Amino acid sequence: MVCRIVLAFATISMLAAGLSGARAQGLFGAPPANAPADNAPSDDTSPATPPAASPPAESAPAAPVLPGSPTALVKPFYEHLGLELDPAERKNFIDPAKTVLDKSDALRNSGQGECLDPNMALDNADYDKAAIEGSLKTIEAVRGDEAKVVVAFVVANNAHRLEWKLKKVGGDWKVSDLLSVTGEWALSQYQCE
């Protein structure tokens, strides 16, 4: 009985890894041309049937961003540089991110300097609107009242990947943290004092 449970768990884990790999492939591009195919030829000697002629595969059009979704909340940060530091946008944040942003505002207003980079949403990369618009990919995962939006883009041949953590508060999505997978930092770790 225990052996069956372990075997079932291993099968489910491999299936989940395969599905998440397929999602990640859509986010980060197609596998290299020399990657082994999942449908490698078998050892039987029957002649292979060539696939039916079809037009070359093009990238699927991006799914529309649904109003009120976590992605709809995150997307404007890639359309307007420094939006995350705008006090008028603070309504879209909750702790721990909101506390860090509020402390950053207080430090700036005191004249003691800046705590946060004005383009954190860009992983501190130079702002290149055309490059970002041309390469920006997002994927959203919602689990109950929590969500993550992973954002990937390329600027100056450097790939960047960020993860936005969100929570639903009063029926609306709010950003609770922003993490750079590429730069290995998190907004919640800043001490703006």
C-alpha positions in Angstrom: 0.0 0.0 0.0 2.8 2.4 0.9 4.6 1.6 -2.3 1.5 2.5 -4.3 1.2 5.9 -2.5 4.8 6.7 -3.1 4.5 5.7 -6.8 1.3 7.8 -7.2 3.1 10.8 -5.5 6.1 10.4 -7.8 3.8 10.3 -10.9 1.9 13.4 -9.8 5.2 15.2 -9.1 6.5 14.4 -12.5 3.3 15.5 -14.2 3.3 18.8 -12.2 6.9 19.4 -13.2 6.0 18.8 -16.8 3.1 21.2 -16.7 5.0 23.9 -15.0 7.8 23.4 -17.5 5.3 23.9 -20.3 4.0 27.1 -18.7 7.5 28.4 -18.2 8.4 27.6 -21.9 5.6 29.9 -22.9 7.0 32.6 -20.7 10.6 32.3 -21.5 10.5 31.2 -25.1 10.8 28.0 -27.1 13.5 25.4 -26.2 16.7 25.5 -28.2 16.6 23.9 -31.7 18.9 21.1 -30.6 16.8 20.1 -27.7 15.6 16.5 -27.8 12.0 16.1 -29.0 9.4 14.6 -26.7 8.2 12.4 -29.6 11.6 10.7 -30.4 11.3 7.9 -32.9 10.7 4.4 -31.4 12.8 1.4 -32.1 10.2 -0.2 -34.4 11.2 -0.6 -38.1 8.0 0.8 -39.6 8.6 3.8 -41.8 8.0 7.1 -40.2 5.1 9.1 -41.4 6.1 12.7 -42.1 3.9 15.2 -40.3 1.2 17.0 -42.3 2.3 20.2 -43.9 1.4 23.1 -41.7 2.5 26.8 -41.6 5.4 27.5 -39.3 4.4 28.0 -35.7 4.3 31.6 -34.6 4.1 32.7 -31.0 0.6 32.6 -29.8 -1.0 36.0 -29.3 -0.9 37.2 -25.7 -4.1 36.5 -23.8 -6.1 39.6 -23.0 -5.5 41.0 -19.6 -8.7 40.7 -17.6 -9.8 43.8 -15.8 -9.4 43.4 -12.0 -6.9 40.6 -12.4 -3.5 40.5 -10.7 -1.9 41.1 -14.2 -4.0 44.1 -14.8 -2.7 45.6 -11.6 1.0 44.8 -12.5 1.0 45.8 -16.1 0.9 49.7 -15.7 4.2 49.4 -13.8 5.8 48.5 -17.1 4.1 51.2 -19.0 5.1 54.1 -16.7 8.6 54.3 -15.3 8.8 54.7 -11.5 5.0 54.2 -10.9 5.8 52.0 -7.8 7.3 55.1 -6.1 4.3 57.4 -6.8 2.5 58.1 -3.5 -0.8 58.2 -5.5 -0.4 54.5 -6.3 0.1 53.5 -2.7 -3.5 52.4 -2.6 -2.4 49.4 -4.7 0.0 48.1 -2.0 -0.2 46.4 1.3 2.4 45.4 3.9 5.2 44.6 3.8 5.7 46.5 0.5 3.5 49.5 1.6 5.6 50.1 4.7 8.9 50.1 2.8 7.4 52.5 0.2 6.1 54.8 2.9 9.5 54.8 4.7 11.1 55.6 1.4 8.8 58.6 0.9 9.5 59.8 4.4 13.3 59.6 3.8 13.0 61.4 0.5 10.8 64.1 2.0 13.3 64.7 4.9 16.0 65.5 2.3 18.2 62.7 3.5 18.3 61.0 0.1 16.7 58.1 -1.8 16.3 54.6 -0.6 14.8 52.9 -3.6 15.8 52.9 -7.3 13.1 54.7 -9.4 12.8 51.7 -11.7 12.5 48.7 -9.4 9.8 47.2 -11.6 12.4 47.0 -14.3 14.9 45.2 -12.1 17.0 48.4 -12.0 17.7 48.0 -15.8 17.8 51.1 -18.0 14.4 52.1 -19.3 14.0 51.1 -22.9 10.3 51.2 -23.7 10.6 49.5 -27.1 12.7 46.6 -25.8 10.4 46.1 -22.8 7.2 46.3 -24.9 8.7 43.9 -27.5 9.9 41.3 -25.0 7.5 41.6 -22.0 5.8 38.3 -21.0 3.7 37.7 -18.0 2.2 34.6 -16.3 -0.3 34.7 -13.5 -1.0 32.1 -10.8 -3.9 32.6 -8.4 -4.5 30.5 -5.4 -7.5 31.7 -3.4 -6.8 35.2 -2.1 -3.1 35.1 -3.1 -1.5 35.5 -6.5 1.8 35.8 -8.2 2.6 37.5 -11.4 5.9 36.6 -13.0 7.2 39.1 -15.4 10.0 38.5 -17.9 11.6 40.9 -20.4 14.9 41.6 -22.1 16.8 45.0 -22.1 20.2 45.4 -23.7 20.4 41.6 -24.3 20.0 41.0 -20.5 17.0 38.9 -19.4 15.2 40.0 -16.3 12.6 38.2 -14.3 10.5 39.6 -11.4 7.8 38.1 -9.3 5.0 40.3 -7.9 3.2 38.8 -4.9 -0.4 40.0 -4.4 -3.2 39.5 -2.0 -6.9 40.1 -2.4 -8.1 42.7 0.1 -11.8 43.8 0.1 -12.3 42.2 -3.3 -9.3 44.0 -5.0 -5.8 42.8 -5.6 -3.0 44.6 -3.8 0.8 44.2 -4.2 2.4 42.7 -1.0 5.9 42.4 -2.3 8.1 42.6 -5.4 11.1 40.2 -5.9 13.8 40.1 -8.5 14.6 36.6 -9.4 17.5 37.9 -11.6 18.9 40.4 -9.2 18.1 38.4 -6.0 16.5 41.2 -4.1 13.1 41.8 -2.6 11.3 45.1 -1.9 10.3 43.8 1.6 14.0 43.5 2.5 14.8 47.2 2.1 15.4 49.2 5.3 14.5 52.8 4.3 15.3 54.6 7.6 
